[in-house]
Amino acid sequence: MVEKEGQARKRQLGGVVVKSASKKTKGGAAAGDDGHDSLFENLSALNYKPGCVVTGRVDFNKKGDGYVRVWLAPWVYGRLWETDIDDVDEWKTNPFEDLKQDQFIHCVLLKSLDPSKVDVSIRPSIIGSLGVGDMVDTKVLRAEFEQSKALPEVGTLVKGFVDRVASVGAFIRLSRGASAIVPMRNLADRYVKDAAKEFPVGKLVAGRIIEVDPSRPKIVASLSSSSVVGSSDVHTWDTLKSGDKLSGEVVRVEERYVLVHLSKSARLRGICHKSQIADEFVEDCSKLCSPGDNVRVVVLDVDKEKKTITLSMKASHFEGDEANESSSDDDEDDDENGGVEVLKGKFVSNKKVLSAVEDSDDDEESSESGDEESQDEEKAMSEDEGASSSDEEGSDASSSEEEGESKSGMTLQNILKKTKKTVKDESSDSDSDSDDESSGSEGEDKKSKTKTKSSSKTRERQRKLEEAALVAKEQAMLRDDSTPQSADEYERLLVGSPNSSQLWISYMAFQVSQTEVDQGRAIAERALNAINYREEEEKQNVLCALLRLENDFGTEKSVNKVIKRMTQQMEPEQAYFKVADMYKSKDQLEKADVALRKAVKASKGSSEEAWFRRMQLKFLMKDPAGAQKLLQSAIKEAPKSQANSLTMQYARLEYTHKAEGGDHERARTLIEKLIDNHPKRSDLWHQYIDAEIKYVGDANEIRKLFERVTSSKLSVKNMKTFFKKWLVYETENGTEETAEEVKTRARDYVASLSE
């Protein structure tokens, strides 16, 4: 009896008994509790209930993943999550660093998603200027609780704190009710050697959601720069379709197939059979690919029922891409001795390509062991390559994947040097061959045939080396291995290229991807001061990048401040054009219209381009009536010399924006009026006919236009041009009869001139 009374006294606070909330039943709630209501009944004697501002004591001794304990009463504590220290816009790395052990704080009691727990918050937006004993508005509490329960949507850009790092990846705290996992492959675009070191607990990071499973619930995110800064599109089973061209990472290599993890997806993996690795035959996939290689793939088939994806890496799938066209232009400069088809779709290891080439050559040489001359040449070429290839193989065995990638540029240079040396040696060999053939003896003829045979093998080997070199060059270019991966690397590059706006902007994007927005702003200011005053365009590029940064992460005031600086650095009209383009890229069309209105005002209504851009934007906003009003205003305010041009440009917009409310008949009416006022302007006829052919395609209307223009009183030179144009149209779209009729009309016209 004495023991029971003693225990009761220990659990008294100011003469009031407080029940412990730490003892749980199988259901997860405290013993004797049935959810939040029972839990808060334990604090009812202290007038503690959800929304109440109370005093608590910080305790770091029993810190959990993402929260610290705040003691509210004996045996009762609340969890203060790292996301509830500051409001989202004010989050910073290591949010608990401003709190101290046993520090007393004012906090707001919140309902937790776990009925057996109590959460607290010290966010300024919730607690405000309230004092102890005050109550937070119920609407604010309800909104905060709903927000804590809400799961982010796929593709959403989010911020969070690193809770812990395990072998499977990092766990990121998004809110007090939501935590995301970031798999190891999604921590960065590059290989992360020590995840715990690069992502310490408490670090603030930004990422993009790539998978959400509400049933578990499970949230998967990606922290790679390409996901954060790039497009928000995330590949899922519903969005993936045949024909999609994607990037991925090789995760498994077998002799007959390669398993590829698709970038910007949570767990989508596809199989590329060896018949789809390249346009040429591949015997063993492991000779060309290795785990960790970045590749470009095309989706051939998606079977949602069996959950299988079939991929292809063939170069022919990427021949039409703009990126490959630009890379092929660069390759032509380095391949003056004759181009070869390269595997444009692949990012394979340079050493693997060379190894595959050497293996295939060894097989060919062993099959013809009788050719001594061929073996001698093979030995000579291997001696030239021995030092560099042995170094590469040794370094590949001991270095990490990240270090191997950084050396790809040097590997490429060595390959090109060896290729040029091979060409030079071959030319000298061919000269010696021709001297030997001039002897005329039968033995020398036999030897000449042997050398011819070996020379063809040398050329084949050279072709394969050139192909390997081009593959390596394209790998380095498309993977962009030269992109710095740390602030120190950027600083070293900027010492040599202080006027490169591209490098400064890339440095800004790197800092933003690390959630260091203020650092990004500071780098922009450094760039504007460091770039030479003569490099006006470079400065303008940095200002545009700063504008995009402020639009994404800043306030309206900071955006307007950057716009003001842009109008001071360049012509105001051009500055507003760049501002409008930025807003259009962000789908903020109303703001873009405001910027273009200022551009018109800056030019005092005399800029034809400003008027045209505004009219075009109105069509994009699906407001053709607004575009018509702008045309009338432009004709009144712009110089008279621009009236006809503006009218024709507006008519072209009516043709091109049919889906946004454009009307072909309205366009025809405007152009017909222009032609009536200026019947001898052949350019109006050309634009009229071209628009009808391209956007309408009514053959009868087009022929009527040709008949009208060829019957008008234009110069002989213009008439000849229209007859040719008509004949080309009939040849491509008409019949032999209609084409012959055009020729007959042309003959009649020529005959009328001689009369």
BAPAZA-556745 format. One record per residue (C-alpha): x, z negated, y. Coordinates in Angstrom, 3 decimals. Each point is the difference from the previous one (the first is absolute). Layout:
N
      east        up     north
         X         Z         Y
...
REM end
This chain:
755
      east        up     north
     0.000     0.000     0.000
     2.883    -0.818     2.331
     1.674     3.350    -0.814
    -3.175     1.937     0.857
    -0.306    -1.822     3.327
     3.667     0.721     0.759
    -0.438     3.706    -0.757
    -3.076     0.114     2.233
     1.959    -1.546     2.882
     2.781     2.584    -0.396
    -2.563     2.752     0.400
    -1.518    -1.439     3.150
     0.645     1.432     3.469
    -1.223    -2.218     2.827
    -2.385    -1.766    -2.369
    -1.390     3.295    -1.336
     0.600     1.098    -3.589
     1.324     3.606    -0.314
    -0.334     1.700    -3.364
     2.960     2.015    -1.295
    -0.409     3.766    -0.101
     2.998     0.597    -2.239
    -1.535    -0.993    -3.342
    -1.613     3.090    -1.503
    -2.398     0.717    -2.774
     0.056     3.056    -2.228
    -2.070     1.882     2.571
     2.827    -0.231     2.533
    -1.812    -2.284     2.515
     0.834    -3.612     0.588
    -1.544    -2.519    -2.335
    -3.446    -0.819     1.192
     0.031     3.026     2.368
    -2.005     3.219    -0.156
     1.756     2.240     2.535
     0.828    -0.283     3.665
    -2.940    -2.221     0.854
     1.094    -2.730    -2.429
     3.601     0.337     1.072
    -0.856    -0.450     3.669
    -2.196    -2.966    -0.943
     3.268    -1.768    -0.836
     0.892     0.330     3.707
    -3.481    -0.565     1.368
     0.741    -3.613     0.844
     2.652     1.305     2.373
    -2.471     2.554     1.434
     2.127     2.797    -1.513
    -1.875     3.211    -0.740
     0.704     3.762     0.257
     0.789     0.981     3.565
     1.109    -3.454     1.072
     3.273    -0.386     1.907
     2.030    -2.809    -1.584
     3.514    -1.402    -0.004
     2.233     0.598    -3.012
     3.560    -0.712    -1.091
     2.266     2.833    -1.165
     1.673    -0.524    -3.368
     2.669     2.479    -1.128
     0.887    -2.030    -3.105
    -2.784     1.610    -2.009
     0.015     3.528     1.357
    -1.880     2.693    -1.906
     0.272     3.790    -0.044
    -1.024     0.940     3.513
    -1.248    -3.370     1.233
     1.025    -3.553     0.881
    -2.014    -3.158    -0.493
    -1.609    -1.720     2.962
    -1.143    -3.533    -0.845
    -3.431    -0.761     1.462
    -0.596    -3.363    -1.693
     1.536    -1.948    -2.891
    -0.150     2.142    -3.141
    -1.638     2.866     1.912
     1.944     2.893     1.430
    -0.735     3.454     1.385
     1.980     3.213    -0.520
     1.478     1.608     3.096
     0.732     3.622    -0.900
     2.742     1.962     1.746
    -2.649     2.463     1.186
    -1.808    -2.798     1.848
     2.908    -1.081     2.191
    -0.504     2.754     2.603
    -2.394     2.864     0.599
     0.837     3.282    -1.696
     1.473     1.609     3.118
     2.378    -2.950     0.438
     1.263    -0.237    -3.583
     3.753    -0.343    -0.398
     2.484    -0.523    -2.809
     0.273    -3.583    -1.340
    -3.258    -1.276     1.551
     0.619    -3.608    -1.132
     3.298    -0.333     1.872
    -1.705    -1.496     3.068
    -1.536    -2.823    -2.086
     1.892    -3.127    -1.016
    -0.355    -2.506    -2.808
    -2.570    -2.742     0.765
    -1.039     1.722     3.228
    -3.561    -0.765     1.106
    -2.072     3.050     0.913
    -3.559     0.800     1.079
    -1.672     2.327    -2.492
    -3.416     1.370    -0.916
    -1.536    -0.684    -3.412
    -1.004     3.217    -1.804
    -1.823     0.783    -3.199
     2.329     1.269    -2.685
    -0.743     2.691    -2.542
     0.952    -2.639    -2.564
    -2.849    -2.600     0.036
     2.424    -2.764    -0.986
     2.244     0.520     3.022
    -0.150    -0.387     3.765
     1.767     2.425     2.336
     1.022    -0.644     3.578
     0.998     2.268     2.864
     1.835    -0.357     3.301
    -0.586     3.584     1.171
    -0.561     0.072     3.782
    -2.935     2.393    -0.337
    -1.872    -2.624    -2.061
     1.081    -3.347     1.366
     0.351     1.102     3.624
    -0.017    -2.945     2.374
    -2.135    -2.235    -2.231
     0.983    -3.608    -0.513
    -0.252    -2.408    -2.908
    -3.627    -0.482    -1.042
    -1.220     3.260     1.569
    -1.770     2.632    -2.106
     0.804     3.713    -0.226
    -2.910     2.402     0.509
    -1.741     0.742    -3.317
     0.067     3.755     0.674
     3.786    -0.110     0.339
     0.259    -1.980    -3.238
    -2.304     2.365    -1.861
     1.914     3.054     1.243
     3.332    -1.569    -0.974
    -1.248    -0.872    -3.493
    -1.370     3.512    -0.598
     3.255     1.486     1.223
     1.992    -2.180    -2.407
    -2.151     1.215    -2.906
     0.167     3.687     0.937
     2.371     2.238    -1.960
     1.881     2.744     1.858
    -0.854     3.624    -0.690
     2.368     2.430    -1.696
     2.200     1.699     2.581
    -0.255    -2.831     2.544
     3.171    -0.996     1.870
     0.437    -3.786    -0.285
     2.452    -2.759     0.933
     0.911    -3.035    -2.043
     2.586    -2.596    -0.960
     2.183     0.015    -3.100
    -1.140    -2.896    -2.212
     2.407     0.526    -2.874
     2.012     2.673    -1.802
    -0.098     0.372    -3.778
     1.278     2.526    -2.519
    -3.176     2.078     0.346
     0.168     0.186     3.807
    -0.838    -1.941     3.144
    -3.186    -1.938     0.757
    -1.272     0.372     3.564
    -2.477    -2.359     1.693
    -2.476     2.091     2.030
    -2.428    -2.801     0.882
    -0.871    -3.416    -1.337
    -2.337     1.662    -2.489
     1.959     3.141    -0.911
     3.425     0.619    -1.488
     1.502     3.355    -1.009
     2.670     0.927    -2.496
     2.636     2.586     0.883
     1.634     1.508    -3.127
     3.780     0.406     0.079
    -0.203     3.779     0.356
    -2.192    -0.374     3.100
     2.254    -2.410     1.896
     1.906     2.856     1.658
     0.640     3.730    -0.235
     3.497    -0.787    -1.202
     1.253    -2.097    -2.897
    -0.222    -3.745     0.737
     2.858    -1.770    -1.735
    -0.880    -3.595     0.946
    -3.681    -0.330     0.899
     0.183    -3.758     0.590
     2.788     0.481     2.545
    -1.646     2.866     1.884
    -3.463    -1.593    -0.071
     0.492    -3.754     0.431
    -2.969    -2.363    -0.118
    -1.764    -0.158     3.348
     1.092     3.459     1.193
    -2.664     1.929     1.909
    -0.497     3.500    -1.449
    -2.345     2.938     0.480
    -1.399     2.096    -2.805
    -2.815     2.245    -1.098
    -2.614    -0.838    -2.636
     0.175     2.409    -2.950
    -2.355    -1.699    -2.494
    -2.827    -2.540     0.139
    -1.784    -1.380    -3.064
    -2.859    -2.301     1.196
    -0.863    -1.110    -3.529
     3.252    -1.890    -0.585
     0.599    -0.055     3.057
     3.312     1.842     0.294
     1.635     1.634     3.020
     3.026     2.295    -0.302
     1.970     0.998     3.109
     3.042     2.087     0.898
     2.686    -0.944     2.536
     1.933     3.292    -0.109
     0.611     1.682     3.348
    -1.684     3.221    -1.119
    -3.187    -1.963    -0.739
     0.018    -2.069     3.198
     0.983     2.693     2.518
    -1.335     3.052    -1.844
    -3.494     1.089    -1.000
    -2.586    -2.550    -1.120
    -1.095     2.168    -2.935
     0.355    -1.850    -3.317
    -0.255     1.799    -3.320
    -2.623    -1.283    -2.433
    -1.742     1.416    -3.048
    -2.870     1.082     2.238
     2.108     1.812     2.622
     2.623     1.571    -2.280
    -0.754     3.609    -0.908
     1.643     3.017    -1.536
     2.312     1.848     2.385
     1.080    -3.055     2.039
     3.681     0.059     0.967
     1.410    -3.521    -0.020
     3.253    -1.919    -0.130
     0.871    -2.473    -2.684
     2.695    -1.955    -1.793
     1.256     0.581    -3.525
    -0.555    -3.203    -1.990
     0.711     1.249    -3.527
     1.869     2.963    -1.467
    -0.290     1.282    -3.556
     1.333     3.169    -1.574
    -3.375     1.767     0.138
    -1.641    -1.471     3.105
     0.427    -2.006     3.205
    -2.292    -2.823     1.155
    -0.507    -0.023     3.797
    -1.536    -2.732     2.139
    -1.965     1.585     2.867
     0.850    -1.263     3.470
    -2.733    -1.633     2.120
    -1.870    -1.150    -3.095
    -0.178    -3.284    -1.818
     0.327     0.934    -3.651
    -0.428     3.763    -0.267
     2.552     1.599    -2.278
     0.137     3.537    -1.305
     1.880     1.857    -2.716
     2.080     3.107     0.675
     0.802     1.900    -3.201
     3.407     1.645    -0.260
    -1.696     3.398     0.239
    -1.127    -0.990     3.517
     3.326    -1.452     1.191
     1.346     3.330     1.275
    -0.771     3.707     0.009
     2.891     0.438    -2.428
     0.194    -1.417    -3.513
     1.066    -3.669    -0.215
     1.216    -1.277    -3.345
     0.313    -3.702     0.812
    -1.720    -1.682     2.968
     2.576    -2.796     0.077
     2.704     2.475     1.080
    -1.843     0.711     3.261
    -1.919    -3.190     0.780
     0.698    -3.689    -0.128
    -2.107    -3.078     0.829
    -0.125    -0.614     3.736
     0.183     3.670     1.055
    -2.475     1.015     2.709
    -1.859     3.200    -0.861
    -2.673     2.294     1.390
    -2.793     0.803    -2.420
    -3.188     2.024    -0.200
    -3.060    -1.389    -1.778
    -1.053     2.421    -2.737
    -2.787    -2.010    -1.608
    -1.750    -3.351     0.440
    -1.969    -1.430    -2.941
    -1.875    -3.026     1.335
    -1.481    -0.873    -3.389
     3.320    -0.108    -1.840
     1.799    -1.218     3.129
     2.702     2.665    -0.244
     1.680     2.083     2.718
     1.946     3.188    -0.743
     2.709     0.959     2.503
     2.396     2.853     0.710
     3.334     0.148     1.857
     0.455     3.777    -0.076
     1.603     1.419     3.125
    -2.521     2.838     0.151
    -2.727    -2.487     0.962
     1.817    -0.854     3.251
     1.136     3.423     1.166
    -2.679     0.249     2.691
     0.612    -3.417     1.504
     1.343    -0.120     3.568
     2.539    -2.620    -0.975
     1.397     2.218    -2.696
     0.034     3.009     2.326
     2.144    -1.886     2.499
     2.282    -1.242    -2.765
     0.413     3.517    -1.395
     1.070     1.214     3.448
     2.744    -2.621     0.023
     0.996     0.891    -3.548
     0.513     3.659     0.917
     2.776    -0.956     2.419
     1.914    -1.741    -2.792
    -0.749     2.668    -2.601
     1.415     3.146     1.583
     1.428     1.243    -3.306
    -3.442     0.464    -1.518
    -3.097    -2.157    -0.230
    -1.276    -1.621    -3.153
    -3.335    -1.537    -0.831
     0.143    -3.798     0.273
    -2.258    -2.739    -1.295
    -1.680    -0.697     3.337
    -2.431    -2.497    -1.416
     2.609    -2.449    -1.276
     2.061    -2.861     1.294
     2.383    -0.366    -2.927
     3.307    -1.790    -0.137
     2.930     2.224     1.023
     2.178    -1.322    -2.808
    -2.760     0.687    -2.517
    -0.280     3.614     1.143
     3.754     0.561    -0.357
    -0.003    -1.709    -3.367
    -2.793     2.271    -1.231
     1.899     3.082     1.229
     3.217    -1.087    -1.699
    -1.804    -0.789    -3.283
    -1.629     3.434    -0.108
     3.343     1.685     0.729
     1.727    -1.990    -2.725
    -2.596     1.211    -2.522
     0.536     3.611     1.020
     3.793    -0.299    -0.191
    -0.020    -1.622    -3.432
    -2.060     2.887    -1.388
     2.776     2.444     0.984
     3.133    -1.906    -0.899
     1.850     3.244    -0.603
     0.184     0.827     3.726
     3.288    -1.599     0.954
    -0.074     1.372     3.517
    -3.444    -1.528     0.568
     1.234    -3.357    -1.264
     2.987     0.158     2.355
    -2.242     0.644     2.987
    -2.314    -2.781    -1.082
     2.976    -2.344    -0.187
     1.209     1.045     3.441
    -3.408    -0.579     1.574
    -0.395    -3.364    -1.706
     3.382    -1.069     1.405
    -1.225     0.855     3.500
    -3.078    -2.141    -0.507
     1.486    -2.743    -2.164
     0.966    -2.459     2.669
    -3.241     0.021     1.946
    -2.316     0.035    -3.021
     1.869    -2.846    -1.724
    -0.219    -2.066     3.189
    -3.706     0.682     0.255
    -0.661    -0.967    -3.614
     1.966    -3.190     0.385
    -1.762    -0.998     3.187
    -3.376     0.847    -1.492
     0.566    -2.460    -2.824
     0.953    -2.871     2.285
    -1.956     0.539     3.211
    -3.638    -0.774     0.698
    -2.672     2.626     0.477
    -0.007    -0.561     3.746
     3.773     0.591     0.270
    -0.279     3.116    -2.131
    -2.556     1.490     2.330
     2.153    -0.631     3.058
     2.781     2.142    -1.482
    -2.122     3.092    -0.600
     1.238     1.638     3.183
     3.663    -0.227    -1.116
    -0.927     1.318    -3.413
    -1.583     3.021     1.633
     3.123     0.767     2.022
     2.157    -0.177    -3.123
    -2.327     2.362    -1.810
     0.097     2.545     2.809
     3.801    -0.181     0.179
     0.274     0.593    -3.734
    -2.431     2.903     0.218
     2.032     1.711     2.736
     3.218    -0.563    -1.955
    -1.576     1.481    -3.099
    -1.000     3.116     1.939
     3.547     0.365     1.341
     1.569    -0.449    -3.441
    -2.427     2.491    -1.473
     0.906     2.670     2.550
     3.703    -0.423    -0.797
    -0.763     0.165    -3.709
    -1.974     3.199     0.450
     2.949     1.582     1.899
     2.346    -0.873    -2.818
    -2.509     1.407    -2.471
    -0.043     3.351     1.801
     3.841     0.136    -0.035
     0.049    -0.667    -3.714
    -2.576     2.702    -0.706
     2.133     2.640     1.755
     2.666    -0.203    -2.744
    -2.123     2.179    -2.296
     1.146    -1.452    -3.329
    -2.507    -0.791    -2.719
     1.117    -3.614    -0.245
    -0.420    -0.462     3.712
    -3.441     1.632    -0.191
    -0.982    -2.572    -2.598
     1.380    -2.769     2.174
    -1.860     1.464     2.981
    -3.268    -0.173    -1.911
     0.714    -3.641    -0.838
     0.694    -0.745     3.651
    -3.159     1.798     1.088
    -1.925    -2.137    -2.419
     1.670    -3.173     1.272
    -0.547     1.124     3.598
    -3.736     0.247    -0.614
     0.072    -3.515    -1.433
     1.867    -1.147     3.109
    -2.643     1.544     2.216
    -2.725    -1.686    -2.034
     1.760    -3.326     0.387
     0.424     0.618     3.719
    -3.699     0.816     0.325
    -0.912    -3.284    -1.661
     2.376    -1.927     2.258
    -1.555     1.667     3.033
    -3.448    -0.893    -1.290
     1.071    -3.617    -0.501
     1.432    -0.061     3.512
    -3.204     1.306     1.528
    -2.102    -2.470    -1.988
     2.228    -2.812     1.220
    -0.218     1.213     3.587
    -3.769     0.196    -0.137
    -0.124    -3.445    -1.586
     2.018    -1.480     2.843
    -2.133     1.795     2.599
    -3.456    -0.732    -1.417
     0.747    -3.567    -0.997
     1.664    -0.472     3.370
     2.732    -2.185    -1.482
     1.660    -0.053     3.409
    -2.791    -2.148     1.441
     1.452    -3.433     0.841
    -1.375    -2.940    -1.911
     1.042    -2.859     2.306
     0.379    -0.808     3.679
     3.786     0.011    -0.310
    -0.031     3.580    -1.324
    -2.164     1.109     2.918
     2.321    -1.677     2.479
     3.024     1.778    -1.467
    -1.723     3.384     0.215
    -1.124    -0.616     3.580
     3.593    -0.545     1.077
     0.700     3.634    -0.828
    -3.382     1.428     1.074
    -1.298    -2.048     2.930
    -2.070     2.920     1.360
    -1.911     0.739    -3.214
    -3.635    -0.881     0.575
    -0.724     0.700    -3.661
     2.431    -2.714    -1.063
    -1.353    -2.491     2.551
    -3.598     0.684    -1.087
     0.959    -0.374    -3.658
     1.597    -3.351     0.883
    -3.242    -1.064     1.712
    -2.059     0.999    -3.053
     2.368    -1.981    -2.240
    -0.508    -3.161     2.065
    -3.778     0.483     0.106
    -0.067     0.414    -3.783
     1.646    -3.439    -0.162
    -2.784    -1.350     2.297
     2.560    -0.468     2.785
    -2.160     1.666     2.659
     1.786    -1.744     2.879
     3.299     1.266    -1.346
    -1.466     3.497    -0.035
    -0.905    -0.343     3.682
     3.475    -1.311     0.805
     1.601     2.961    -1.773
    -2.146     2.407     2.027
     1.201    -1.633     3.227
     3.590     0.204    -1.202
    -0.482     3.683    -0.772
    -1.371     0.759     3.468
     3.028    -1.674     1.544
     2.574     1.464    -2.396
    -1.111     3.654    -0.043
     1.735     2.083     2.641
    -2.142     0.737     3.055
     0.504     3.735    -0.554
    -1.718    -0.233    -3.402
    -3.500    -0.127     1.440
    -1.717     1.288    -3.115
     1.662    -2.662    -2.164
    -1.224    -2.734     2.346
    -3.490     1.486    -0.081
     0.003    -0.088    -3.810
     0.866    -3.712     0.042
    -2.762    -0.704     2.517
    -2.509     1.790    -2.234
     1.141    -2.104    -2.957
    -0.337    -3.151     2.107
    -3.512     1.102     0.965
    -0.967     0.347    -3.667
     1.440    -3.436    -0.722
    -1.939    -1.649     2.822
    -3.186     1.804    -1.011
     0.329    -1.358    -3.552
     1.245    -3.521     0.715
    -0.278    -0.649     3.729
    -2.784    -0.551     2.516
    -1.779     2.351     2.368
     2.122    -1.355     2.825
     3.260     0.765    -1.807
    -1.248     3.514    -0.866
    -0.859     0.718     3.629
     3.417    -1.276     1.045
     1.717     2.510    -2.290
    -2.246     2.824     1.238
     0.956    -0.837     3.568
     3.681     0.194    -0.926
    -0.577     3.381    -1.658
    -1.594     1.427     3.146
     3.066    -1.135     1.928
     2.477     1.472    -2.482
    -1.662     3.438    -0.287
    -2.631     2.159     1.619
    -3.250    -2.007     0.026
    -1.950     2.876    -1.532
     2.415     0.312    -2.929
     0.049    -3.786    -0.412
    -3.769    -0.131    -0.356
     0.153     2.895    -2.474
     2.297    -2.070    -2.217
    -2.251    -3.038     0.368
    -3.023     2.069    -0.990
     1.829     1.413    -3.028
     0.845    -3.527    -1.124
    -3.606    -1.140     0.305
    -1.204     3.110    -1.866
     2.385    -0.734    -2.860
    -1.526    -3.505    -0.195
    -3.563     1.406     0.130
    -0.625    -1.738     3.331
    -1.695     2.990     1.586
    -1.682    -1.870     2.857
     3.345    -1.293     1.243
     1.478     3.470    -0.423
    -2.741     1.410     2.219
     0.802    -2.582     2.682
     3.674     0.999    -0.124
    -0.843     3.709     0.326
    -2.322    -0.749     2.902
     2.946    -1.640     1.736
     2.121     3.065    -0.813
    -2.538     2.241     1.764
    -0.022    -2.356     2.951
     3.808    -0.115     0.106
     0.119     3.794     0.272
    -2.784    -0.034     2.610
    -2.093     2.226    -2.259
     2.510     2.861     0.010
     1.295    -0.441    -3.564
    -1.553     2.499    -2.385
     1.488    -1.812    -2.998
    -1.541    -3.331     1.038
    -3.478     1.550     0.281
     0.390     1.756    -3.348
     1.160    -3.177    -1.765
    -3.010    -1.899     1.322
    -2.415     2.703    -1.144
     1.634     0.097    -3.418
    -0.230    -3.794    -0.280
    -3.718     0.123     0.820
    -0.522     2.256    -3.003
     1.982    -2.412    -2.176
    -2.326    -2.737     1.259
    -2.928     2.262    -1.024
    -1.152     0.262     3.585
    -0.353     3.764     0.728
    -2.334    -0.747     2.911
     2.765    -2.035     1.624
     2.408     2.899    -0.540
    -2.410     2.379     1.774
    -0.199    -2.339     2.992
     3.779    -0.164     0.099
     0.177     3.801     0.061
    -2.274     0.125     3.022
     2.080    -2.669     1.748
     3.219     1.825    -0.857
    -1.265     3.298     1.440
    -0.891    -1.783     3.240
     3.138    -2.149     0.396
     2.752     2.122    -1.580
     1.568     2.946     1.832
    -2.063     3.192    -0.212
     2.818     1.734    -1.871
    -0.566    -2.398    -2.923
    -3.769     0.435    -0.265
     0.089     2.973    -2.407
     2.686    -1.560    -2.174
    -1.852    -3.314    -0.228
    -3.227     1.781    -0.905
     1.698     1.959    -2.783
     1.686    -3.123    -1.352
    -3.302    -1.830     0.002
    -1.626     2.908    -1.859
     2.726    -0.210    -2.610
    -0.795    -3.701    -0.431
    -3.634     0.929    -0.667
     1.252     2.255    -2.792
     2.499    -2.425    -1.540
    -2.110    -3.184     0.137
    -3.143     1.225    -1.695
    -0.171    -3.193    -2.093
     0.159    -2.166     3.151
    -2.902     1.746     1.724
     1.595     3.281     1.113
    -2.318     3.012     0.404
     1.174     3.570    -0.641
    -2.803     1.469     2.069
     0.958    -2.116     2.971
     3.586     1.207    -0.363
    -1.107     3.645    -0.152
    -2.091    -0.422     3.152
     2.969    -1.361     1.944
     2.379     2.735    -1.173
    -2.546     2.792     0.638
    -0.374    -1.269     3.545
     3.774     0.072     0.472
     0.223     3.560    -1.338
    -2.823     1.161     2.284
     1.895    -1.384     2.996
     3.351     1.368    -1.196
    -0.685     3.076    -2.182
     3.597     1.275     0.072
     1.647    -3.194    -1.244
     1.058     0.918    -3.532
     1.178    -3.569    -0.734
    -3.595    -1.241     0.179
    -1.038     2.612    -2.565
     2.873    -0.974    -2.301
    -0.880    -3.690     0.112
    -3.698     0.770    -0.500
     0.632     2.166    -3.069
     2.569    -2.401    -1.495
    -2.395    -2.945     0.338
    -2.819     1.920    -1.703
     2.268     1.071    -2.857
     1.527    -3.440    -0.554
    -2.938    -2.348     0.530
    -3.180     2.050    -0.617
     0.888     2.933    -2.239
    -3.196     2.006     0.570
     1.159     3.570    -0.760
    -2.898     1.675     1.845
     0.639    -1.981     3.200
     3.724     0.663    -0.222
    -0.520     3.768    -0.408
    -2.341     0.008     2.979
     2.699    -1.648     2.094
     2.571     2.595    -1.087
    -2.444     2.801     0.796
    -0.640    -1.449     3.455
     3.659    -0.476     0.894
     1.058     3.438    -1.265
    -2.786     1.541     2.069
     1.039    -1.781     3.191
     2.274     1.384     2.694
     3.272    -1.701    -0.797
     3.508     1.437     0.225
     1.272     2.271    -2.762
     2.491    -2.617    -1.101
    -2.703    -2.646    -0.389
    -2.313     2.417    -1.809
     2.758     0.808    -2.486
     0.453    -3.734    -0.660
    -3.717    -0.552    -0.636
    -0.275     2.988    -2.345
     2.936    -1.316    -2.015
    -1.527    -3.456    -0.119
    -3.332     1.422    -1.125
     1.657     2.063    -2.720
     1.874    -3.035    -1.311
    -3.236    -1.985    -0.117
    -1.850     2.724    -1.918
     2.914     0.446    -2.399
    -0.004    -3.719    -0.857
    -3.724    -0.744     0.171
    -1.872     3.326    -0.090
    -0.176     3.040    -2.233
     1.736     3.357    -0.050
    -2.989     1.535     1.793
     0.116    -2.476     2.884
     3.766     0.449     0.323
    -0.397     3.770     0.080
    -2.661    -0.335     2.667
     2.448    -1.919     2.198
     2.572     2.779    -0.428
    -2.619     2.579     0.951
    -0.881    -1.943     3.158
     3.672    -0.217     0.894
     0.427     3.778    -0.420
    -3.047     0.641     2.159
     1.416    -2.277     2.699
     3.345     1.816    -0.014
    -1.803     3.344     0.172
    -2.030    -1.174     2.997
     3.203    -0.805     1.862
     1.301     3.566    -0.319
    -3.192     1.535     1.342
REM end
